[in-house]
């Protein structure tokens, strides 16, 4: 089935299809073939001609703005075919980048859109009416594709604008607890609690968590331990020794905007590419998402060497707290830790990822707890994350704290 998609994308028929429209019809146009191959980790196998063809079409097909008001839309514009939604841009940005296109050079408007349309709550929304509300609310579905594009698809170090964008977006996801209403704690959409494949522009909890954990690995961003625990429990519902198995086949839309024989466009039935049916069948082992989970899942460890608590009065900081820097760690195994004293006179080691430093002073950029965990040989621990040779762990009694990684045998 993969070969069938390759052959189609190499055909003149595929090039003619994107000339008519880069997105429609669902789910059987080059857009969807390319998107599915990308989700399978096969973007580099997308034929070069169709990648270049898609880039050229996107240079002129859509309005250069995401129209917020009716007067922003030129008269006669087909709203389904000529206005790109933000999640579609975020997803195709990733497809083209992973396929080898220089997206920022060829389509500079794409990345700029993500920053321009970020809302005060940290997310984005494909519903243009939201942007005129006094207190606009973002969409998790829209937000995530844009965050993924900025973090995962770049040839440069992150700029200050990009870091701020990612931090605000990550904070938005955490505030929503990945899938809950802020006001009530209710699950927004029960379908989001199921690991799905392919996702295209859709969402599930694992897609959100994968971004959060990758951002944490890069920046030190804080993810609540209880959220990690909930994600792990949800994954376990579909996990076997072989990996994640899909529960059911998902066809997100039954309808599509299709070309008609007279050259017009009209709503009709959606059709699917055969490869989509194969990779998303009931009970299918999903290797791409199993691999992603292995990249970000909490690890377990066995204590090989006991550890006793050294600092019985650990430093604990809240975001914005001021500290004085006394010294930096010189042990090659632990470079990155900074010895600080807070305003109460309590001293301890803080990861440099958690500090905004200015000479011999600094401010905490996130909450931090330096509590250590006493452990004994052969104890089993859960590792939430690692910072410069130390692991934040929980023992089987539920106590948490830092343990030197060199004292542990980590289950990879």
C-alpha positions as CSV (number, residue, x, y, z in Angstrom):
1,X,0.0,0.0,0.0
2,X,2.9,2.4,0.6
3,X,4.1,1.7,-2.9
4,X,0.7,2.7,-4.2
5,X,0.9,6.0,-2.5
6,X,4.4,6.5,-3.9
7,X,3.2,5.7,-7.4
8,X,0.2,8.1,-7.1
9,X,2.4,10.9,-5.8
10,X,4.8,10.4,-8.7
11,X,2.0,10.7,-11.2
12,X,0.8,13.5,-13.4
13,X,-2.7,13.0,-11.9
14,X,-1.3,14.0,-8.5
15,X,0.3,17.2,-9.9
16,X,-3.0,18.1,-11.6
17,X,-4.9,17.5,-8.4
18,X,-2.9,20.0,-6.4
19,X,-3.2,22.5,-9.2
20,X,-6.9,22.2,-8.8
21,X,-6.7,22.4,-5.1
22,X,-3.9,21.5,-2.6
23,X,-6.2,20.2,0.1
24,X,-9.4,18.9,-1.3
25,X,-10.9,16.3,-1.8
26,X,-10.8,14.3,1.5
27,X,-9.2,11.8,2.0
28,X,-7.9,11.0,-1.4
29,X,-5.7,13.8,-2.6
30,X,-1.9,14.4,-2.5
31,X,-2.3,16.4,0.7
32,X,-3.5,13.3,2.6
33,X,-1.0,10.8,1.0
34,X,1.8,13.2,1.9
35,X,0.5,13.7,5.4
36,X,0.1,10.0,6.1
37,X,3.6,9.2,4.9
38,X,4.9,11.9,7.2
39,X,3.1,10.5,10.2
40,X,4.6,7.1,9.4
41,X,8.1,8.7,9.4
42,X,8.4,8.3,5.7
43,X,8.4,12.0,4.6
44,X,11.8,11.7,2.9
45,X,10.2,9.1,0.6
46,X,7.7,11.6,-0.8
47,X,8.6,12.2,-4.4
48,X,10.5,15.5,-4.9
49,X,8.3,16.7,-7.8
50,X,5.1,16.6,-5.7
51,X,6.8,18.4,-2.8
52,X,8.0,21.2,-5.1
53,X,4.6,21.3,-6.7
54,X,2.8,21.7,-3.4
55,X,5.2,24.5,-2.4
56,X,4.5,26.4,-5.6
57,X,0.8,26.1,-5.3
58,X,0.8,27.2,-1.7
59,X,2.7,30.4,-2.7
60,X,-0.5,31.8,-4.3
61,X,-3.5,29.5,-3.6
62,X,-4.5,30.8,-0.2
63,X,-5.2,34.3,1.1
64,X,-2.0,35.7,2.6
65,X,-3.8,36.3,5.9
66,X,-6.1,34.4,8.2
67,X,-9.2,36.6,7.9
68,X,-10.7,37.7,11.2
69,X,-13.5,39.9,9.9
70,X,-15.8,39.5,6.9
71,X,-14.3,42.6,5.3
72,X,-10.9,40.9,5.3
73,X,-12.2,38.4,2.7
74,X,-12.1,39.6,-1.0
75,X,-15.5,39.4,-2.7
76,X,-16.0,36.1,-4.5
77,X,-13.5,34.1,-2.4
78,X,-14.4,30.5,-1.9
79,X,-14.1,30.1,1.9
80,X,-13.5,26.4,1.7
81,X,-10.8,26.4,-0.9
82,X,-9.1,29.8,-0.6
83,X,-8.8,30.3,3.1
84,X,-6.3,28.2,5.0
85,X,-7.0,27.2,8.6
86,X,-4.2,27.4,11.1
87,X,-4.1,23.7,11.9
88,X,-3.8,22.8,8.2
89,X,-0.9,25.2,7.9
90,X,0.8,23.8,11.0
91,X,0.5,20.2,9.7
92,X,1.5,20.9,6.1
93,X,4.5,23.0,7.4
94,X,5.7,19.8,9.1
95,X,5.1,17.6,6.1
96,X,7.1,19.9,3.7
97,X,9.9,20.5,6.2
98,X,10.3,16.8,6.9
99,X,10.2,16.1,3.1
100,X,13.2,18.4,2.6
101,X,11.6,21.7,1.6
102,X,13.0,25.0,2.8
103,X,9.7,26.1,4.1
104,X,10.8,29.4,5.7
105,X,12.5,30.4,2.5
106,X,9.8,29.4,0.1
107,X,6.7,30.1,2.3
108,X,7.7,32.6,4.9
109,X,4.1,33.5,5.7
110,X,3.5,30.1,7.3
111,X,5.8,30.4,10.4
112,X,4.9,34.1,10.8
113,X,1.2,33.1,11.1
114,X,1.8,31.0,14.2
115,X,3.1,34.0,16.2
116,X,0.7,36.5,14.7
117,X,-2.4,34.5,15.7
118,X,-1.4,33.3,19.1
119,X,-4.2,34.3,21.6
120,X,-3.6,35.7,25.1
121,X,-4.3,32.3,26.7
122,X,-1.3,30.9,24.8
123,X,-3.1,28.9,22.1
124,X,-4.6,29.5,18.6
125,X,-8.0,28.9,17.0
126,X,-9.2,28.2,13.5
127,X,-12.6,29.8,14.3
128,X,-12.0,33.3,13.1
129,X,-15.0,34.6,15.2
130,X,-13.1,33.8,18.4
131,X,-10.5,36.6,17.7
132,X,-13.2,39.3,18.0
133,X,-14.4,38.1,21.4
134,X,-13.5,40.1,24.5
135,X,-12.1,37.0,26.2
136,X,-11.1,34.7,23.3
137,X,-10.5,31.0,24.0
138,X,-8.1,28.8,22.0
139,X,-8.6,25.4,20.5
140,X,-6.3,22.6,21.6
141,X,-6.6,21.0,18.1
142,X,-5.5,24.2,16.3
143,X,-2.8,25.0,18.9
144,X,-0.8,21.8,18.9
145,X,-0.1,21.6,15.1
146,X,1.4,25.1,15.3
147,X,3.5,24.3,18.4
148,X,4.8,21.2,16.7
149,X,5.8,23.1,13.6
150,X,7.8,25.7,15.6
151,X,9.6,23.3,17.9
152,X,10.3,20.3,15.6
153,X,10.8,22.0,12.2
154,X,13.7,24.4,12.2
155,X,17.3,24.8,11.0
156,X,18.2,27.4,13.6
157,X,18.4,27.9,17.3
158,X,15.1,29.1,18.8
159,X,14.6,32.8,18.8
160,X,13.3,34.7,21.9
161,X,10.0,35.1,20.0
162,X,9.8,31.3,19.4
163,X,10.7,30.4,23.0
164,X,8.0,32.7,24.3
165,X,5.5,31.3,21.8
166,X,6.3,27.7,22.9
167,X,6.3,28.5,26.6
168,X,2.9,30.2,26.3
169,X,1.5,27.3,24.2
170,X,2.9,24.7,26.6
171,X,1.4,26.5,29.6
172,X,-1.9,26.6,27.8
173,X,-1.8,22.8,27.3
174,X,-0.9,22.2,31.0
175,X,-3.6,24.5,32.2
176,X,-6.1,22.4,30.1
177,X,-4.4,19.2,31.5
178,X,-4.1,18.2,27.8
179,X,-7.8,17.4,27.4
180,X,-9.9,19.0,30.2
181,X,-12.0,22.1,30.6
182,X,-10.3,24.6,32.8
183,X,-13.7,25.7,34.4
184,X,-14.9,22.2,35.4
185,X,-12.1,19.7,34.9
186,X,-14.4,17.7,32.5
187,X,-13.0,15.9,29.6
188,X,-13.5,18.1,26.5
189,X,-13.8,15.2,24.0
190,X,-13.8,11.5,25.0
191,X,-12.2,10.6,21.7
192,X,-9.1,12.5,22.8
193,X,-8.5,9.8,25.4
194,X,-7.8,7.2,22.7
195,X,-4.5,7.0,21.0
196,X,-5.3,7.6,17.3
197,X,-3.5,7.0,14.0
198,X,-3.3,8.6,11.6
199,X,-4.2,11.9,13.3
200,X,-3.8,14.4,10.4
201,X,-5.1,17.6,12.0
202,X,-6.9,15.8,14.8
203,X,-5.8,15.4,18.4
204,X,-5.3,12.9,21.2
205,X,-3.7,13.1,24.6
206,X,-0.5,11.4,23.5
207,X,0.1,13.9,20.7
208,X,-0.2,16.7,23.3
209,X,2.0,15.0,25.8
210,X,4.7,14.2,23.3
211,X,5.1,17.9,22.5
212,X,5.1,18.8,26.2
213,X,7.8,16.3,27.1
214,X,10.0,17.2,24.1
215,X,9.7,20.9,25.1
216,X,10.6,20.0,28.7
217,X,13.7,18.1,27.5
218,X,14.7,21.1,25.5
219,X,13.9,23.9,27.9
220,X,13.3,22.5,31.4
221,X,9.6,23.3,31.2
222,X,7.6,21.9,34.1
223,X,5.0,19.2,33.6
224,X,3.0,18.3,36.8
225,X,3.8,14.8,38.0
226,X,0.1,13.9,38.3
227,X,-0.4,14.8,34.6
228,X,2.4,12.4,33.7
229,X,0.8,9.7,35.8
230,X,-2.6,10.2,34.0
231,X,-1.0,10.0,30.6
232,X,0.9,6.8,31.5
233,X,-2.4,5.2,32.7
234,X,-4.2,6.2,29.5
235,X,-1.5,4.7,27.3
236,X,-1.6,1.5,29.3
237,X,-5.1,0.9,28.1
238,X,-3.8,0.3,24.6
239,X,-0.4,-1.0,25.4
240,X,0.8,-4.6,25.0
241,X,4.4,-6.0,25.1
242,X,4.6,-5.3,21.4
243,X,3.5,-1.7,21.6
244,X,0.4,0.5,21.2
245,X,-2.5,-1.2,19.5
246,X,-5.3,0.9,18.0
247,X,-8.8,0.4,19.4
248,X,-10.9,1.2,16.4
249,X,-10.7,2.6,12.9
250,X,-11.2,6.4,12.7
251,X,-12.7,8.2,9.8
252,X,-13.0,11.8,10.9
253,X,-15.2,13.1,8.2
254,X,-17.7,11.4,6.0
255,X,-18.1,14.5,3.7
256,X,-15.7,16.3,1.4
257,X,-15.6,19.3,-0.9
258,X,-15.2,17.7,-4.3
259,X,-14.6,18.9,-7.9
260,X,-17.6,18.4,-10.2
261,X,-17.7,17.5,-13.9
262,X,-18.4,21.1,-14.9
263,X,-15.3,22.4,-13.1
264,X,-17.2,23.6,-10.0
265,X,-16.9,22.4,-6.4
266,X,-19.7,20.9,-4.3
267,X,-20.1,18.9,-1.0
268,X,-20.2,15.2,-1.5
269,X,-19.0,11.9,-0.1
270,X,-15.4,11.5,1.1
271,X,-13.2,8.7,-0.1
272,X,-10.1,7.2,1.5
273,X,-6.7,6.1,0.4
274,X,-6.1,2.4,0.9
275,X,-3.1,3.0,3.0
276,X,-5.1,4.9,5.6
277,X,-7.4,1.9,6.1
278,X,-4.4,-0.5,6.5
279,X,-2.5,1.5,9.1
280,X,-5.6,2.4,11.2
281,X,-7.4,-0.9,11.3
282,X,-9.0,-2.2,14.6
283,X,-6.3,-3.8,16.7
284,X,-3.4,-2.7,14.5
285,X,0.0,-2.4,16.2
286,X,1.0,1.2,15.7
287,X,4.8,1.3,15.4
288,X,5.2,5.0,14.8
289,X,3.3,6.0,17.9
290,X,4.9,3.2,20.0
291,X,8.3,4.6,19.1
292,X,7.2,8.1,20.0
293,X,5.9,6.9,23.4
294,X,9.2,5.2,24.1
295,X,10.9,8.5,23.5
296,X,8.9,10.3,26.2
297,X,7.5,7.8,28.6
298,X,8.6,7.9,32.3
299,X,11.4,5.4,33.0
300,X,11.8,3.0,35.8
301,X,15.0,2.3,37.6
302,X,16.5,-0.1,40.2
303,X,18.7,1.4,42.9
304,X,22.2,0.0,42.6
305,X,23.8,2.2,45.2
306,X,22.0,3.7,48.2
307,X,21.7,7.4,48.7
308,X,21.2,9.4,51.8
309,X,19.8,13.0,52.0
310,X,22.4,15.7,52.3
311,X,20.3,18.8,52.4
312,X,17.6,18.4,55.0
313,X,16.2,21.9,54.5
314,X,15.9,22.0,50.7
315,X,15.5,25.2,48.7
316,X,12.0,25.5,47.2
317,X,11.3,28.3,44.7
318,X,8.2,29.7,43.1
319,X,8.2,31.3,39.7
320,X,9.7,34.8,40.0
321,X,11.5,34.2,43.3
322,X,14.9,35.9,43.5
323,X,18.1,34.1,44.5
324,X,21.7,34.9,45.0
325,X,24.2,32.8,43.0
326,X,27.1,31.5,45.1
327,X,28.8,29.0,42.8
328,X,28.4,26.6,39.9
329,X,28.9,22.9,39.9
330,X,32.3,21.8,38.6
331,X,31.8,18.0,38.7
332,X,31.8,17.0,35.0
333,X,28.9,14.6,35.7
334,X,26.7,17.4,37.1
335,X,27.6,20.5,35.1
336,X,24.5,22.8,34.9
337,X,23.6,23.0,38.6
338,X,23.9,26.4,40.3
339,X,24.2,26.8,44.1
340,X,21.8,29.5,45.2
341,X,20.6,31.2,48.4
342,X,17.0,32.4,48.5
343,X,15.7,35.5,50.3
344,X,15.1,33.4,53.5
345,X,18.7,32.3,53.6
346,X,18.0,28.7,52.5
347,X,20.6,27.4,50.1
348,X,20.7,24.6,47.6
349,X,21.4,23.5,44.0
350,X,19.1,24.7,41.2
351,X,19.2,23.6,37.5
352,X,20.3,26.5,35.3
353,X,17.3,25.7,33.1
354,X,15.1,27.1,35.9
355,X,16.9,30.4,36.3
356,X,17.0,33.7,34.5
357,X,20.5,34.8,35.5
358,X,22.0,38.3,35.7
359,X,25.5,38.4,37.1
360,X,25.4,36.9,40.7
361,X,21.6,37.1,41.0
362,X,18.8,35.2,39.3
363,X,15.0,34.8,39.2
364,X,13.3,31.4,39.1
365,X,11.5,30.9,35.7
366,X,9.4,28.1,37.1
367,X,8.6,26.4,40.4
368,X,11.4,24.2,41.8
369,X,11.8,21.8,44.7
370,X,15.3,20.6,45.7
371,X,14.0,17.8,47.9
372,X,16.2,14.7,47.8
373,X,15.1,11.1,48.1
374,X,16.8,8.6,50.3
375,X,16.9,5.2,48.6
376,X,18.2,1.7,49.4
377,X,19.7,-0.9,47.2
378,X,17.2,-2.8,44.9
379,X,14.5,-0.3,45.5
380,X,12.3,0.3,42.4
381,X,11.8,3.9,41.3
382,X,9.8,5.8,38.7
383,X,11.7,8.5,37.0
384,X,9.7,11.5,35.8
385,X,12.6,13.5,34.3
386,X,16.4,14.1,34.5
387,X,18.4,17.2,35.0
388,X,22.2,17.2,34.6
389,X,22.9,13.7,36.1
390,X,20.1,13.8,38.7
391,X,16.6,12.2,38.4
392,X,13.4,13.3,39.9
393,X,11.9,10.1,41.2
394,X,9.0,8.5,43.1
395,X,9.5,5.4,45.2
396,X,6.9,2.7,45.8
397,X,5.6,4.4,48.9
398,X,4.8,7.6,46.9
399,X,7.7,9.8,48.2
400,X,9.5,12.0,45.7
401,X,12.8,13.6,45.3
402,X,16.1,13.9,43.5
403,X,18.5,10.9,43.2
404,X,21.9,10.8,41.4
405,X,21.5,8.9,38.2
406,X,24.8,7.2,38.7
407,X,23.2,5.4,41.7
408,X,20.6,3.9,39.4
409,X,20.2,1.2,36.8
410,X,17.7,2.8,34.4
411,X,15.3,0.7,32.4
412,X,15.7,1.9,28.8
